[in-house]
């Protein structure tokens, strides 16, 4: 499993509209997902809601709702 946690600062008044949580099988699947049309559309929709990024950390998720158990 591959996780990426990063701090996003919402544009003024857009905090409630900005919510992103994802987990991938691997870093390679994350990287590949960035070229998918539906992901590109989500990025384009979310970009105006974001004022900035900071504090990015890679993680190894151990479990969670909707994830396969090891």
Secondary structure, DSSP 8 states (H G I E B T S, - for coil): -BEEEEEEEE-TT-GGG------BSSHHHHHHHTTSHHHHHHHHHHHTTEEEEEEEEEE-----TT----
